[in-house]
Amino acid sequence: MACAGELRAVLEPLTGSVVLDLSAVTFLDSTTISVLVGAQNRLNASGGKLRIRDPHDVPRRVFELTGLSMWIED
């Protein structure tokens, strides 16, 4: 939650396809998921997509539980 505003500010101006490396992220909260869903919606509108790379076990599980695991690149 503490970094969600910063993440939103970085993602908002991006277009096309974006790959987020989450190898250093060990926790995701609902605010962060909301930011990522918003980014995915904006990217989809411009013909792009959001992809997640190298999530740790806990963030990976969050993506699975929220039905967003299709974003993960393996």
N, CA, C and O atoms as a Maestro MAE file, in Angstrom:
{
 s_m_m2io_version
 :::
 2.0.0
}

f_m_ct {
 s_m_title
 :::
 protein
 m_atom[296] {
  # First column is atom index #
  i_m_mmod_type
  r_m_x_coord
  r_m_y_coord
  r_m_z_coord
  i_m_residue_number
  s_m_chain_name
  s_m_pdb_residue_name
  s_m_pdb_atom_name
  i_m_atomic_number
  :::
  1 25 0.821 -1.179 0.000 1 A "MET " " N  " 7
  2 3 0.000 0.000 0.000 1 A "MET " " CA " 6
  3 2 0.870 1.249 0.000 1 A "MET " " C  " 6
  4 15 0.512 2.261 -0.603 1 A "MET " " O  " 8
  5 25 1.997 1.179 0.667 2 A "ALA " " N  " 7
  6 3 2.868 2.342 0.774 2 A "ALA " " CA " 6
  7 2 3.433 2.755 -0.577 2 A "ALA " " C  " 6
  8 15 3.710 3.934 -0.798 2 A "ALA " " O  " 8
  9 25 3.605 1.811 -1.469 3 A "CYS " " N  " 7
  10 3 4.207 2.109 -2.774 3 A "CYS " " CA " 6
  11 2 3.189 2.164 -3.905 3 A "CYS " " C  " 6
  12 15 3.569 2.401 -5.052 3 A "CYS " " O  " 8
  13 25 1.928 1.954 -3.622 4 A "ALA " " N  " 7
  14 3 0.907 1.895 -4.675 4 A "ALA " " CA " 6
  15 2 0.825 3.190 -5.466 4 A "ALA " " C  " 6
  16 15 0.676 3.154 -6.687 4 A "ALA " " O  " 8
  17 25 0.919 4.324 -4.803 5 A "GLY " " N  " 7
  18 3 0.871 5.608 -5.505 5 A "GLY " " CA " 6
  19 2 2.045 5.778 -6.452 5 A "GLY " " C  " 6
  20 15 1.885 6.261 -7.573 5 A "GLY " " O  " 8
  21 25 3.219 5.382 -5.998 6 A "GLU " " N  " 7
  22 3 4.401 5.454 -6.861 6 A "GLU " " CA " 6
  23 2 4.258 4.525 -8.058 6 A "GLU " " C  " 6
  24 15 4.583 4.897 -9.186 6 A "GLU " " O  " 8
  25 25 3.772 3.320 -7.805 7 A "LEU " " N  " 7
  26 3 3.577 2.363 -8.892 7 A "LEU " " CA " 6
  27 2 2.569 2.900 -9.900 7 A "LEU " " C  " 6
  28 15 2.793 2.810 -11.107 7 A "LEU " " O  " 8
  29 25 1.473 3.452 -9.425 8 A "ARG " " N  " 7
  30 3 0.460 4.031 -10.315 8 A "ARG " " CA " 6
  31 2 1.071 5.141 -11.171 8 A "ARG " " C  " 6
  32 15 0.826 5.207 -12.375 8 A "ARG " " O  " 8
  33 25 1.861 6.006 -10.551 9 A "ALA " " N  " 7
  34 3 2.481 7.122 -11.273 9 A "ALA " " CA " 6
  35 2 3.429 6.630 -12.367 9 A "ALA " " C  " 6
  36 15 3.533 7.250 -13.425 9 A "ALA " " O  " 8
  37 25 4.108 5.534 -12.117 10 A "VAL " " N  " 7
  38 3 5.017 4.966 -13.123 10 A "VAL " " CA " 6
  39 2 4.244 4.298 -14.248 10 A "VAL " " C  " 6
  40 15 4.609 4.433 -15.416 10 A "VAL " " O  " 8
  41 25 3.180 3.579 -13.908 11 A "LEU " " N  " 7
  42 3 2.437 2.806 -14.905 11 A "LEU " " CA " 6
  43 2 1.486 3.638 -15.759 11 A "LEU " " C  " 6
  44 15 1.260 3.305 -16.923 11 A "LEU " " O  " 8
  45 25 0.925 4.709 -15.208 12 A "GLU " " N  " 7
  46 3 -0.104 5.477 -15.923 12 A "GLU " " CA " 6
  47 2 0.318 5.976 -17.304 12 A "GLU " " C  " 6
  48 15 -0.468 5.864 -18.244 12 A "GLU " " O  " 8
  49 25 1.511 6.517 -17.465 13 A "PRO " " N  " 7
  50 3 1.837 7.040 -18.793 13 A "PRO " " CA " 6
  51 2 2.267 5.985 -19.818 13 A "PRO " " C  " 6
  52 15 2.436 6.303 -20.995 13 A "PRO " " O  " 8
  53 25 2.444 4.742 -19.384 14 A "LEU " " N  " 7
  54 3 2.959 3.715 -20.286 14 A "LEU " " CA " 6
  55 2 1.889 3.231 -21.259 14 A "LEU " " C  " 6
  56 15 0.703 3.178 -20.933 14 A "LEU " " O  " 8
  57 25 2.334 2.885 -22.448 15 A "THR " " N  " 7
  58 3 1.465 2.298 -23.461 15 A "THR " " CA " 6
  59 2 2.146 1.053 -24.003 15 A "THR " " C  " 6
  60 15 3.314 0.796 -23.711 15 A "THR " " O  " 8
  61 25 1.421 0.292 -24.785 16 A "GLY " " N  " 7
  62 3 1.994 -0.922 -25.358 16 A "GLY " " CA " 6
  63 2 2.001 -2.041 -24.340 16 A "GLY " " C  " 6
  64 15 1.129 -2.106 -23.474 16 A "GLY " " O  " 8
  65 25 2.973 -2.915 -24.439 17 A "SER " " N  " 7
  66 3 3.093 -4.035 -23.521 17 A "SER " " CA " 6
  67 2 4.127 -3.722 -22.453 17 A "SER " " C  " 6
  68 15 5.183 -3.159 -22.740 17 A "SER " " O  " 8
  69 25 3.815 -4.088 -21.227 18 A "VAL " " N  " 7
  70 3 4.674 -3.795 -20.086 18 A "VAL " " CA " 6
  71 2 4.939 -5.088 -19.336 18 A "VAL " " C  " 6
  72 15 4.018 -5.863 -19.083 18 A "VAL " " O  " 8
  73 25 6.197 -5.323 -18.981 19 A "VAL " " N  " 7
  74 3 6.576 -6.479 -18.177 19 A "VAL " " CA " 6
  75 2 7.124 -5.966 -16.853 19 A "VAL " " C  " 6
  76 15 8.096 -5.211 -16.823 19 A "VAL " " O  " 8
  77 25 6.489 -6.386 -15.754 20 A "LEU " " N  " 7
  78 3 6.941 -6.010 -14.417 20 A "LEU " " CA " 6
  79 2 7.733 -7.161 -13.810 20 A "LEU " " C  " 6
  80 15 7.222 -8.275 -13.699 20 A "LEU " " O  " 8
  81 25 8.956 -6.904 -13.424 21 A "ASP " " N  " 7
  82 3 9.781 -7.892 -12.744 21 A "ASP " " CA " 6
  83 2 9.485 -7.792 -11.249 21 A "ASP " " C  " 6
  84 15 9.832 -6.800 -10.607 21 A "ASP " " O  " 8
  85 25 8.850 -8.809 -10.705 22 A "LEU " " N  " 7
  86 3 8.490 -8.806 -9.297 22 A "LEU " " CA " 6
  87 2 9.409 -9.694 -8.470 22 A "LEU " " C  " 6
  88 15 9.019 -10.145 -7.392 22 A "LEU " " O  " 8
  89 25 10.606 -9.951 -8.945 23 A "SER " " N  " 7
  90 3 11.523 -10.851 -8.239 23 A "SER " " CA " 6
  91 2 11.916 -10.334 -6.858 23 A "SER " " C  " 6
  92 15 12.306 -11.128 -6.001 23 A "SER " " O  " 8
  93 25 11.827 -9.035 -6.619 24 A "ALA " " N  " 7
  94 3 12.173 -8.473 -5.309 24 A "ALA " " CA " 6
  95 2 10.948 -8.217 -4.439 24 A "ALA " " C  " 6
  96 15 11.084 -7.728 -3.318 24 A "ALA " " O  " 8
  97 25 9.751 -8.539 -4.938 25 A "VAL " " N  " 7
  98 3 8.513 -8.269 -4.209 25 A "VAL " " CA " 6
  99 2 8.084 -9.533 -3.461 25 A "VAL " " C  " 6
  100 15 7.946 -10.604 -4.052 25 A "VAL " " O  " 8
  101 25 7.877 -9.386 -2.155 26 A "THR " " N  " 7
  102 3 7.490 -10.548 -1.343 26 A "THR " " CA " 6
  103 2 6.060 -10.461 -0.832 26 A "THR " " C  " 6
  104 15 5.566 -11.412 -0.224 26 A "THR " " O  " 8
  105 25 5.380 -9.332 -1.068 27 A "PHE " " N  " 7
  106 3 4.020 -9.152 -0.569 27 A "PHE " " CA " 6
  107 2 3.251 -8.234 -1.508 27 A "PHE " " C  " 6
  108 15 3.792 -7.235 -1.984 27 A "PHE " " O  " 8
  109 25 1.995 -8.566 -1.775 28 A "LEU " " N  " 7
  110 3 1.087 -7.714 -2.540 28 A "LEU " " CA " 6
  111 2 -0.197 -7.550 -1.739 28 A "LEU " " C  " 6
  112 15 -0.710 -8.517 -1.176 28 A "LEU " " O  " 8
  113 25 -0.712 -6.330 -1.690 29 A "ASP " " N  " 7
  114 3 -1.995 -6.121 -1.033 29 A "ASP " " CA " 6
  115 2 -3.051 -5.767 -2.074 29 A "ASP " " C  " 6
  116 15 -2.752 -5.657 -3.263 29 A "ASP " " O  " 8
  117 25 -4.278 -5.592 -1.619 30 A "SER " " N  " 7
  118 3 -5.384 -5.335 -2.538 30 A "SER " " CA " 6
  119 2 -5.223 -3.992 -3.264 30 A "SER " " C  " 6
  120 15 -5.681 -3.843 -4.397 30 A "SER " " O  " 8
  121 25 -4.587 -3.035 -2.627 31 A "THR " " N  " 7
  122 3 -4.358 -1.741 -3.280 31 A "THR " " CA " 6
  123 2 -3.435 -1.903 -4.473 31 A "THR " " C  " 6
  124 15 -3.669 -1.320 -5.532 31 A "THR " " O  " 8
  125 25 -2.397 -2.685 -4.302 32 A "THR " " N  " 7
  126 3 -1.461 -2.937 -5.403 32 A "THR " " CA " 6
  127 2 -2.138 -3.695 -6.526 32 A "THR " " C  " 6
  128 15 -1.934 -3.382 -7.699 32 A "THR " " O  " 8
  129 25 -2.944 -4.689 -6.180 33 A "ILE " " N  " 7
  130 3 -3.686 -5.431 -7.207 33 A "ILE " " CA " 6
  131 2 -4.598 -4.472 -7.962 33 A "ILE " " C  " 6
  132 15 -4.704 -4.561 -9.185 33 A "ILE " " O  " 8
  133 25 -5.249 -3.569 -7.263 34 A "SER " " N  " 7
  134 3 -6.119 -2.579 -7.903 34 A "SER " " CA " 6
  135 2 -5.344 -1.709 -8.886 34 A "SER " " C  " 6
  136 15 -5.829 -1.426 -9.981 34 A "SER " " O  " 8
  137 25 -4.158 -1.288 -8.505 35 A "VAL " " N  " 7
  138 3 -3.311 -0.492 -9.401 35 A "VAL " " CA " 6
  139 2 -2.946 -1.302 -10.642 35 A "VAL " " C  " 6
  140 15 -2.973 -0.782 -11.758 35 A "VAL " " O  " 8
  141 25 -2.608 -2.567 -10.450 36 A "LEU " " N  " 7
  142 3 -2.237 -3.416 -11.585 36 A "LEU " " CA " 6
  143 2 -3.428 -3.674 -12.506 36 A "LEU " " C  " 6
  144 15 -3.267 -3.685 -13.726 36 A "LEU " " O  " 8
  145 25 -4.605 -3.878 -11.950 37 A "VAL " " N  " 7
  146 3 -5.805 -4.068 -12.771 37 A "VAL " " CA " 6
  147 2 -6.092 -2.805 -13.569 37 A "VAL " " C  " 6
  148 15 -6.421 -2.887 -14.752 37 A "VAL " " O  " 8
  149 25 -5.975 -1.646 -12.947 38 A "GLY " " N  " 7
  150 3 -6.172 -0.385 -13.661 38 A "GLY " " CA " 6
  151 2 -5.184 -0.224 -14.790 38 A "GLY " " C  " 6
  152 15 -5.540 0.212 -15.885 38 A "GLY " " O  " 8
  153 25 -3.925 -0.582 -14.519 39 A "ALA " " N  " 7
  154 3 -2.898 -0.494 -15.561 39 A "ALA " " CA " 6
  155 2 -3.209 -1.444 -16.706 39 A "ALA " " C  " 6
  156 15 -3.066 -1.085 -17.875 39 A "ALA " " O  " 8
  157 25 -3.636 -2.659 -16.369 40 A "GLN " " N  " 7
  158 3 -3.992 -3.632 -17.407 40 A "GLN " " CA " 6
  159 2 -5.134 -3.104 -18.268 40 A "GLN " " C  " 6
  160 15 -5.101 -3.239 -19.491 40 A "GLN " " O  " 8
  161 25 -6.136 -2.510 -17.645 41 A "ASN " " N  " 7
  162 3 -7.264 -1.963 -18.399 41 A "ASN " " CA " 6
  163 2 -6.819 -0.850 -19.342 41 A "ASN " " C  " 6
  164 15 -7.254 -0.804 -20.492 41 A "ASN " " O  " 8
  165 25 -5.956 0.049 -18.865 42 A "ARG " " N  " 7
  166 3 -5.449 1.134 -19.722 42 A "ARG " " CA " 6
  167 2 -4.603 0.581 -20.870 42 A "ARG " " C  " 6
  168 15 -4.728 1.017 -22.014 42 A "ARG " " O  " 8
  169 25 -3.743 -0.381 -20.547 43 A "LEU " " N  " 7
  170 3 -2.885 -0.967 -21.587 43 A "LEU " " CA " 6
  171 2 -3.721 -1.712 -22.619 43 A "LEU " " C  " 6
  172 15 -3.457 -1.609 -23.817 43 A "LEU " " O  " 8
  173 25 -4.731 -2.465 -22.170 44 A "ASN " " N  " 7
  174 3 -5.610 -3.172 -23.102 44 A "ASN " " CA " 6
  175 2 -6.301 -2.203 -24.047 44 A "ASN " " C  " 6
  176 15 -6.457 -2.491 -25.234 44 A "ASN " " O  " 8
  177 25 -6.716 -1.054 -23.524 45 A "ALA " " N  " 7
  178 3 -7.407 -0.055 -24.347 45 A "ALA " " CA " 6
  179 2 -6.514 0.471 -25.460 45 A "ALA " " C  " 6
  180 15 -7.006 0.908 -26.500 45 A "ALA " " O  " 8
  181 25 -5.195 0.430 -25.243 46 A "SER " " N  " 7
  182 3 -4.266 0.921 -26.261 46 A "SER " " CA " 6
  183 2 -3.649 -0.229 -27.056 46 A "SER " " C  " 6
  184 15 -2.696 -0.025 -27.808 46 A "SER " " O  " 8
  185 25 -4.197 -1.444 -26.889 47 A "GLY " " N  " 7
  186 3 -3.703 -2.598 -27.637 47 A "GLY " " CA " 6
  187 2 -2.526 -3.296 -26.980 47 A "GLY " " C  " 6
  188 15 -1.920 -4.184 -27.578 47 A "GLY " " O  " 8
  189 25 -2.199 -2.909 -25.768 48 A "GLY " " N  " 7
  190 3 -1.069 -3.520 -25.064 48 A "GLY " " CA " 6
  191 2 -1.522 -4.535 -24.045 48 A "GLY " " C  " 6
  192 15 -2.680 -4.955 -24.031 48 A "GLY " " O  " 8
  193 25 -0.595 -4.924 -23.191 49 A "LYS " " N  " 7
  194 3 -0.917 -5.870 -22.135 49 A "LYS " " CA " 6
  195 2 0.115 -5.759 -21.016 49 A "LYS " " C  " 6
  196 15 1.218 -5.249 -21.210 49 A "LYS " " O  " 8
  197 25 -0.268 -6.243 -19.862 50 A "LEU " " N  " 7
  198 3 0.597 -6.264 -18.688 50 A "LEU " " CA " 6
  199 2 1.029 -7.699 -18.444 50 A "LEU " " C  " 6
  200 15 0.208 -8.616 -18.470 50 A "LEU " " O  " 8
  201 25 2.310 -7.888 -18.208 51 A "ARG " " N  " 7
  202 3 2.840 -9.203 -17.886 51 A "ARG " " CA " 6
  203 2 3.672 -9.085 -16.620 51 A "ARG " " C  " 6
  204 15 4.290 -8.051 -16.367 51 A "ARG " " O  " 8
  205 25 3.684 -10.156 -15.824 52 A "ILE " " N  " 7
  206 3 4.427 -10.218 -14.570 52 A "ILE " " CA " 6
  207 2 5.519 -11.266 -14.720 52 A "ILE " " C  " 6
  208 15 5.279 -12.369 -15.212 52 A "ILE " " O  " 8
  209 25 6.725 -10.902 -14.288 53 A "ARG " " N  " 7
  210 3 7.860 -11.821 -14.386 53 A "ARG " " CA " 6
  211 2 8.416 -12.109 -12.995 53 A "ARG " " C  " 6
  212 15 8.547 -11.202 -12.173 53 A "ARG " " O  " 8
  213 25 8.735 -13.349 -12.741 54 A "ASP " " N  " 7
  214 3 9.457 -13.823 -11.556 54 A "ASP " " CA " 6
  215 2 8.837 -13.473 -10.207 54 A "ASP " " C  " 6
  216 15 9.554 -13.010 -9.319 54 A "ASP " " O  " 8
  217 25 7.529 -13.676 -10.019 55 A "PRO " " N  " 7
  218 3 6.974 -13.392 -8.691 55 A "PRO " " CA " 6
  219 2 7.384 -14.461 -7.673 55 A "PRO " " C  " 6
  220 15 7.481 -15.642 -8.007 55 A "PRO " " O  " 8
  221 25 7.622 -14.037 -6.438 56 A "HIS " " N  " 7
  222 3 7.856 -14.978 -5.340 56 A "HIS " " CA " 6
  223 2 6.576 -15.764 -5.091 56 A "HIS " " C  " 6
  224 15 5.538 -15.481 -5.688 56 A "HIS " " O  " 8
  225 25 6.658 -16.751 -4.205 57 A "ASP " " N  " 7
  226 3 5.521 -17.633 -3.932 57 A "ASP " " CA " 6
  227 2 4.279 -16.896 -3.441 57 A "ASP " " C  " 6
  228 15 3.176 -17.168 -3.914 57 A "ASP " " O  " 8
  229 25 4.442 -15.963 -2.495 58 A "VAL " " N  " 7
  230 3 3.268 -15.274 -1.944 58 A "VAL " " CA " 6
  231 2 2.587 -14.399 -3.000 58 A "VAL " " C  " 6
  232 15 1.375 -14.522 -3.177 58 A "VAL " " O  " 8
  233 25 3.309 -13.519 -3.712 59 A "PRO " " N  " 7
  234 3 2.644 -12.759 -4.778 59 A "PRO " " CA " 6
  235 2 2.043 -13.667 -5.861 59 A "PRO " " C  " 6
  236 15 0.959 -13.389 -6.372 59 A "PRO " " O  " 8
  237 25 2.736 -14.736 -6.204 60 A "ARG " " N  " 7
  238 3 2.201 -15.674 -7.204 60 A "ARG " " CA " 6
  239 2 0.858 -16.230 -6.734 60 A "ARG " " C  " 6
  240 15 -0.083 -16.345 -7.520 60 A "ARG " " O  " 8
  241 25 0.778 -16.569 -5.465 61 A "ARG " " N  " 7
  242 3 -0.469 -17.103 -4.914 61 A "ARG " " CA " 6
  243 2 -1.580 -16.053 -4.957 61 A "ARG " " C  " 6
  244 15 -2.735 -16.386 -5.225 61 A "ARG " " O  " 8
  245 25 -1.244 -14.796 -4.696 62 A "VAL " " N  " 7
  246 3 -2.228 -13.714 -4.777 62 A "VAL " " CA " 6
  247 2 -2.781 -13.628 -6.202 62 A "VAL " " C  " 6
  248 15 -3.990 -13.499 -6.395 62 A "VAL " " O  " 8
  249 25 -1.895 -13.699 -7.192 63 A "PHE " " N  " 7
  250 3 -2.351 -13.662 -8.584 63 A "PHE " " CA " 6
  251 2 -3.248 -14.858 -8.894 63 A "PHE " " C  " 6
  252 15 -4.241 -14.722 -9.609 63 A "PHE " " O  " 8
  253 25 -2.901 -16.028 -8.356 64 A "GLU " " N  " 7
  254 3 -3.730 -17.209 -8.582 64 A "GLU " " CA " 6
  255 2 -5.104 -17.064 -7.921 64 A "GLU " " C  " 6
  256 15 -6.123 -17.385 -8.533 64 A "GLU " " O  " 8
  257 25 -5.135 -16.588 -6.691 65 A "LEU " " N  " 7
  258 3 -6.401 -16.451 -5.954 65 A "LEU " " CA " 6
  259 2 -7.319 -15.396 -6.552 65 A "LEU " " C  " 6
  260 15 -8.541 -15.502 -6.453 65 A "LEU " " O  " 8
  261 25 -6.735 -14.383 -7.170 66 A "THR " " N  " 7
  262 3 -7.540 -13.316 -7.769 66 A "THR " " CA " 6
  263 2 -7.876 -13.577 -9.233 66 A "THR " " C  " 6
  264 15 -8.525 -12.755 -9.880 66 A "THR " " O  " 8
  265 25 -7.439 -14.711 -9.749 67 A "GLY " " N  " 7
  266 3 -7.736 -15.036 -11.143 67 A "GLY " " CA " 6
  267 2 -6.882 -14.275 -12.136 67 A "GLY " " C  " 6
  268 15 -7.244 -14.160 -13.307 67 A "GLY " " O  " 8
  269 25 -5.760 -13.758 -11.685 68 A "LEU " " N  " 7
  270 3 -4.890 -12.946 -12.555 68 A "LEU " " CA " 6
  271 2 -3.592 -13.660 -12.911 68 A "LEU " " C  " 6
  272 15 -2.649 -13.029 -13.388 68 A "LEU " " O  " 8
  273 25 -3.538 -14.964 -12.684 69 A "SER " " N  " 7
  274 3 -2.301 -15.700 -12.946 69 A "SER " " CA " 6
  275 2 -1.944 -15.740 -14.428 69 A "SER " " C  " 6
  276 15 -0.809 -16.060 -14.781 69 A "SER " " O  " 8
  277 25 -2.904 -15.419 -15.303 70 A "MET " " N  " 7
  278 3 -2.599 -15.414 -16.736 70 A "MET " " CA " 6
  279 2 -1.633 -14.292 -17.085 70 A "MET " " C  " 6
  280 15 -1.080 -14.281 -18.185 70 A "MET " " O  " 8
  281 25 -1.420 -13.360 -16.184 71 A "TRP " " N  " 7
  282 3 -0.448 -12.282 -16.409 71 A "TRP " " CA " 6
  283 2 0.988 -12.741 -16.219 71 A "TRP " " C  " 6
  284 15 1.914 -12.083 -16.695 71 A "TRP " " O  " 8
  285 25 1.191 -13.868 -15.525 72 A "ILE " " N  " 7
  286 3 2.531 -14.323 -15.172 72 A "ILE " " CA " 6
  287 2 3.207 -14.985 -16.374 72 A "ILE " " C  " 6
  288 15 2.657 -15.884 -17.012 72 A "ILE " " O  " 8
  289 25 4.414 -14.509 -16.654 73 A "GLU " " N  " 7
  290 3 5.260 -15.142 -17.681 73 A "GLU " " CA " 6
  291 2 6.125 -16.173 -17.002 73 A "GLU " " C  " 6
  292 15 6.829 -15.853 -16.044 73 A "GLU " " O  " 8
  293 25 6.090 -17.397 -17.473 74 A "ASP " " N  " 7
  294 3 6.974 -18.433 -16.900 74 A "ASP " " CA " 6
  295 2 8.060 -18.804 -17.864 74 A "ASP " " C  " 6
  296 15 8.894 -19.655 -17.557 74 A "ASP " " O  " 8
  :::
 }
 m_bond[295] {
  # First column is bond index #
  i_m_from
  i_m_to
  i_m_order
  :::
  1 1 2 1
  2 2 3 1
  3 3 4 2
  4 3 5 1
  5 5 6 1
  6 6 7 1
  7 7 8 2
  8 7 9 1
  9 9 10 1
  10 10 11 1
  11 11 12 2
  12 11 13 1
  13 13 14 1
  14 14 15 1
  15 15 16 2
  16 15 17 1
  17 17 18 1
  18 18 19 1
  19 19 20 2
  20 19 21 1
  21 21 22 1
  22 22 23 1
  23 23 24 2
  24 23 25 1
  25 25 26 1
  26 26 27 1
  27 27 28 2
  28 27 29 1
  29 29 30 1
  30 30 31 1
  31 31 32 2
  32 31 33 1
  33 33 34 1
  34 34 35 1
  35 35 36 2
  36 35 37 1
  37 37 38 1
  38 38 39 1
  39 39 40 2
  40 39 41 1
  41 41 42 1
  42 42 43 1
  43 43 44 2
  44 43 45 1
  45 45 46 1
  46 46 47 1
  47 47 48 2
  48 47 49 1
  49 49 50 1
  50 50 51 1
  51 51 52 2
  52 51 53 1
  53 53 54 1
  54 54 55 1
  55 55 56 2
  56 55 57 1
  57 57 58 1
  58 58 59 1
  59 59 60 2
  60 59 61 1
  61 61 62 1
  62 62 63 1
  63 63 64 2
  64 63 65 1
  65 65 66 1
  66 66 67 1
  67 67 68 2
  68 67 69 1
  69 69 70 1
  70 70 71 1
  71 71 72 2
  72 71 73 1
  73 73 74 1
  74 74 75 1
  75 75 76 2
  76 75 77 1
  77 77 78 1
  78 78 79 1
  79 79 80 2
  80 79 81 1
  81 81 82 1
  82 82 83 1
  83 83 84 2
  84 83 85 1
  85 85 86 1
  86 86 87 1
  87 87 88 2
  88 87 89 1
  89 89 90 1
  90 90 91 1
  91 91 92 2
  92 91 93 1
  93 93 94 1
  94 94 95 1
  95 95 96 2
  96 95 97 1
  97 97 98 1
  98 98 99 1
  99 99 100 2
  100 99 101 1
  101 101 102 1
  102 102 103 1
  103 103 104 2
  104 103 105 1
  105 105 106 1
  106 106 107 1
  107 107 108 2
  108 107 109 1
  109 109 110 1
  110 110 111 1
  111 111 112 2
  112 111 113 1
  113 113 114 1
  114 114 115 1
  115 115 116 2
  116 115 117 1
  117 117 118 1
  118 118 119 1
  119 119 120 2
  120 119 121 1
  121 121 122 1
  122 122 123 1
  123 123 124 2
  124 123 125 1
  125 125 126 1
  126 126 127 1
  127 127 128 2
  128 127 129 1
  129 129 130 1
  130 130 131 1
  131 131 132 2
  132 131 133 1
  133 133 134 1
  134 134 135 1
  135 135 136 2
  136 135 137 1
  137 137 138 1
  138 138 139 1
  139 139 140 2
  140 139 141 1
  141 141 142 1
  142 142 143 1
  143 143 144 2
  144 143 145 1
  145 145 146 1
  146 146 147 1
  147 147 148 2
  148 147 149 1
  149 149 150 1
  150 150 151 1
  151 151 152 2
  152 151 153 1
  153 153 154 1
  154 154 155 1
  155 155 156 2
  156 155 157 1
  157 157 158 1
  158 158 159 1
  159 159 160 2
  160 159 161 1
  161 161 162 1
  162 162 163 1
  163 163 164 2
  164 163 165 1
  165 165 166 1
  166 166 167 1
  167 167 168 2
  168 167 169 1
  169 169 170 1
  170 170 171 1
  171 171 172 2
  172 171 173 1
  173 173 174 1
  174 174 175 1
  175 175 176 2
  176 175 177 1
  177 177 178 1
  178 178 179 1
  179 179 180 2
  180 179 181 1
  181 181 182 1
  182 182 183 1
  183 183 184 2
  184 183 185 1
  185 185 186 1
  186 186 187 1
  187 187 188 2
  188 187 189 1
  189 189 190 1
  190 190 191 1
  191 191 192 2
  192 191 193 1
  193 193 194 1
  194 194 195 1
  195 195 196 2
  196 195 197 1
  197 197 198 1
  198 198 199 1
  199 199 200 2
  200 199 201 1
  201 201 202 1
  202 202 203 1
  203 203 204 2
  204 203 205 1
  205 205 206 1
  206 206 207 1
  207 207 208 2
  208 207 209 1
  209 209 210 1
  210 210 211 1
  211 211 212 2
  212 211 213 1
  213 213 214 1
  214 214 215 1
  215 215 216 2
  216 215 217 1
  217 217 218 1
  218 218 219 1
  219 219 220 2
  220 219 221 1
  221 221 222 1
  222 222 223 1
  223 223 224 2
  224 223 225 1
  225 225 226 1
  226 226 227 1
  227 227 228 2
  228 227 229 1
  229 229 230 1
  230 230 231 1
  231 231 232 2
  232 231 233 1
  233 233 234 1
  234 234 235 1
  235 235 236 2
  236 235 237 1
  237 237 238 1
  238 238 239 1
  239 239 240 2
  240 239 241 1
  241 241 242 1
  242 242 243 1
  243 243 244 2
  244 243 245 1
  245 245 246 1
  246 246 247 1
  247 247 248 2
  248 247 249 1
  249 249 250 1
  250 250 251 1
  251 251 252 2
  252 251 253 1
  253 253 254 1
  254 254 255 1
  255 255 256 2
  256 255 257 1
  257 257 258 1
  258 258 259 1
  259 259 260 2
  260 259 261 1
  261 261 262 1
  262 262 263 1
  263 263 264 2
  264 263 265 1
  265 265 266 1
  266 266 267 1
  267 267 268 2
  268 267 269 1
  269 269 270 1
  270 270 271 1
  271 271 272 2
  272 271 273 1
  273 273 274 1
  274 274 275 1
  275 275 276 2
  276 275 277 1
  277 277 278 1
  278 278 279 1
  279 279 280 2
  280 279 281 1
  281 281 282 1
  282 282 283 1
  283 283 284 2
  284 283 285 1
  285 285 286 1
  286 286 287 1
  287 287 288 2
  288 287 289 1
  289 289 290 1
  290 290 291 1
  291 291 292 2
  292 291 293 1
  293 293 294 1
  294 294 295 1
  295 295 296 2
  :::
 }
}
